[in-house]
Amino acid sequence: MLTYLYKMFRLLKYSLLIIVQFAFAFPIVAQTPHATIKTEAEKLVTDNLGNAYLIDGATINKFDSIGVLQKSFSNKNFGAITSADATNALRIILFYKDFNRIITLDNTLSEIGEATALETIGFPLTALAAASHDNGLWIYDQTNFELVRLNRNLQIENRTGNLSQVLGIELQPNFIIEKDNRLFLNNPSTGIMIFDIFGTYSKTIPEKELKNFQVLDEHIIYYRKPELSEINITTLEKTVFDGIDPEALVVRIEKKAFFILKENKLQIFNKK
């Protein structure tokens, strides 16, 4: 059993597809996790260093790849954390939709500067927020149905214009992430929309009704019970892997570990 996990991590740097095949060639339900963390959290994000961030209401807890609690952060002034973006492990973006606020944390989960009140820079109704290159931010402005990139000084650098009009679709996006010089916006009714880092639309991957996903190299990885799926961004070739624990709520894959969040616990599988 552990031999298969070891092979998975050895092969990770060469081929995502091969790794996923090794990881799920045998049901995870039959494998023993290296760490189990009791939690009531319903949200999980990870970074490329193998850290896991569990979000429970207004609190975010950071664990390393062997399950040791590193840091915690909580700010109850803005209600529950809507989303967290750990794409840059040194700059974690927390979005509080109900209060239209963004808080930026460093790798110790300490605040960097003050919370950003988006209405004060002209965006009173923000639906989504994510990290961008050069310490910038992407937001989805629900008022104008557009993506807007803010630079590190919170100045508008790029904007798409009204995407609903440009693309002729109804937009109710629920997830956004920038990765490897591309921006991904998930619109459940139409699929995953891909833009370049300037906000120029490229194409849509017609995988509908998703809540979120990961982007690893040239692949989009997502879990939809009871299967983990991988889609090649260029060819759109799709591979589906079963054998996932039926109790899994969220599944995440990183180079050092993979993670399964269940109703009352987080399981971590790593190469050690």
Residue pairs with C-beta under 8 A, 6 or more apart in sequence:
1 26
1 30
1 31
1 32
4 22
4 23
4 25
4 26
4 31
5 23
5 31
5 269
5 270
5 271
6 271
7 22
8 19
8 22
8 23
8 271
9 19
9 255
9 256
9 270
9 271
11 18
11 19
11 22
12 19
12 255
13 255
16 216
16 217
16 218
16 219
16 221
16 230
17 219
17 230
17 239
19 253
20 221
20 228
20 230
20 239
20 241
20 253
21 241
23 241
23 253
23 258
24 228
24 241
24 242
24 243
24 244
25 243
26 243
27 243
27 244
27 245
28 243
28 244
28 245
28 248
28 260
28 269
29 243
29 244
29 245
29 246
31 269
33 260
33 267
33 268
33 269
34 66
34 67
34 257
34 268
34 269
34 270
34 272
35 63
35 66
35 67
35 267
35 268
35 270
36 67
36 265
36 266
36 267
36 268
37 54
37 63
37 67
37 265
37 266
37 268
38 264
38 265
39 54
39 56
39 61
39 261
39 264
39 265
39 266
40 56
40 264
41 54
41 55
41 56
41 61
41 261
41 266
42 55
42 56
42 249
43 54
43 55
43 56
43 81
43 83
43 84
43 250
44 52
44 53
44 54
44 55
44 250
44 252
44 259
44 261
44 266
45 52
45 53
45 55
45 84
45 85
45 86
45 252
46 52
46 53
46 86
46 252
46 254
46 257
46 259
47 53
47 86
47 87
47 88
47 89
47 254
48 89
48 254
48 255
49 65
49 89
49 254
49 256
50 64
50 65
50 254
50 255
50 256
50 257
50 270
51 62
51 63
51 64
51 65
51 70
51 86
51 89
52 62
52 63
52 64
52 65
52 252
52 257
52 259
52 266
52 268
53 60
53 61
53 62
53 63
53 84
53 86
53 92
54 60
54 61
54 63
54 261
54 266
55 81
55 84
57 80
57 81
58 74
58 75
58 76
58 78
58 79
58 80
58 81
59 72
59 73
59 74
59 81
60 72
60 73
60 74
60 81
60 84
60 92
60 94
60 109
61 69
61 71
61 72
62 69
62 70
62 71
62 72
62 109
63 69
63 70
63 266
63 268
64 70
65 254
65 256
65 257
65 268
65 270
65 272
66 268
66 270
66 272
67 266
67 268
70 108
70 109
71 108
71 109
72 109
73 94
73 105
73 109
73 110
73 111
75 103
75 115
77 99
78 96
78 98
78 99
78 101
78 103
78 115
79 96
79 98
79 99
80 96
80 98
81 94
81 95
81 96
82 95
82 96
82 97
82 98
83 94
83 95
83 97
83 128
83 129
83 130
83 175
84 92
84 93
84 94
84 95
85 92
85 93
85 95
85 129
85 130
85 131
85 177
86 92
87 130
87 131
87 177
87 178
87 179
88 131
89 107
90 106
90 107
91 104
91 105
91 106
91 112
91 131
91 135
92 104
92 105
92 106
92 107
92 109
93 102
93 103
93 104
93 129
93 130
93 131
93 137
94 102
94 103
94 104
94 105
95 101
95 102
95 126
95 128
95 129
95 130
96 102
96 103
97 126
97 127
100 117
100 118
100 119
100 123
100 124
100 125
100 126
101 115
101 116
101 117
101 118
102 115
102 116
102 118
102 129
102 137
103 111
103 115
103 116
104 111
104 112
104 113
104 116
105 111
105 112
106 112
116 137
116 154
118 124
118 126
118 129
118 139
121 150
121 154
123 139
123 141
123 143
123 148
124 143
125 141
125 142
125 143
126 139
126 140
126 141
126 142
127 140
127 141
127 142
127 173
128 138
128 139
128 140
128 173
128 174
128 175
128 176
128 185
129 137
129 138
129 139
129 140
129 176
130 137
130 138
130 139
130 176
130 177
130 178
131 137
131 138
131 178
132 138
132 149
132 150
132 178
132 183
132 197
133 178
133 181
133 197
134 151
134 152
135 151
135 152
136 149
136 150
136 151
136 152
136 157
137 149
137 150
137 154
138 147
138 148
138 149
138 150
138 176
138 178
138 183
139 147
139 148
139 150
140 146
140 147
140 148
140 173
140 176
140 185
141 147
141 148
144 162
145 162
145 163
145 164
145 165
145 171
146 159
146 160
146 161
146 162
146 163
147 159
147 160
147 163
147 176
147 183
147 185
147 195
147 199
148 156
148 158
148 159
148 160
149 156
149 157
149 158
149 159
149 197
149 198
149 199
150 156
150 157
151 157
158 198
158 199
159 199
160 166
160 195
160 199
160 200
160 201
163 169
163 171
163 193
163 201
164 170
164 171
166 201
167 193
167 201
169 187
169 189
169 190
170 189
171 187
172 187
172 188
172 189
173 185
173 186
173 187
173 188
173 193
174 186
174 187
174 188
174 211
174 212
175 184
175 185
175 186
175 210
175 211
175 212
175 213
176 183
176 184
176 185
176 186
177 183
177 184
177 215
178 184
178 197
179 215
180 215
180 217
181 196
181 197
182 194
182 195
182 196
182 197
182 202
182 215
183 194
183 195
183 196
183 197
183 199
184 192
184 193
184 194
184 195
184 213
184 215
184 220
185 192
185 193
185 194
185 195
186 192
186 193
186 210
186 211
186 212
186 213
187 193
188 208
188 209
188 210
188 211
189 208
189 209
190 204
190 206
190 208
191 204
191 205
191 206
191 207
191 208
192 204
192 205
192 207
192 210
192 213
192 220
193 201
193 203
193 204
194 201
194 202
194 203
194 204
194 205
194 233
195 201
195 202
196 202
205 220
205 231
205 233
205 236
207 220
207 222
207 229
207 231
207 238
210 222
210 224
212 222
213 220
213 221
213 222
214 220
214 221
214 222
214 252
214 253
215 221
215 233
216 253
218 232
218 233
218 234
219 230
219 231
219 232
219 233
220 230
220 231
220 233
221 228
221 229
221 230
221 253
222 228
222 229
223 229
223 244
223 248
223 250
223 251
225 244
225 246
225 248
225 249
226 242
226 244
226 246
226 248
227 240
227 241
227 242
227 244
228 240
228 241
228 244
228 251
229 238
229 239
229 240
229 241
230 238
230 239
230 240
230 241
231 237
231 238
232 238
244 251
244 260
245 260
245 262
245 267
247 262
247 263
248 260
248 261
248 262
249 261
249 262
249 263
250 259
250 260
250 261
251 258
251 259
251 260
251 261
252 258
252 259
252 261
253 259
256 270
256 271
257 268
257 269
257 270
257 271
258 268
258 269
258 270
259 266
259 267
259 268
259 269
260 266
260 267
260 269
261 267
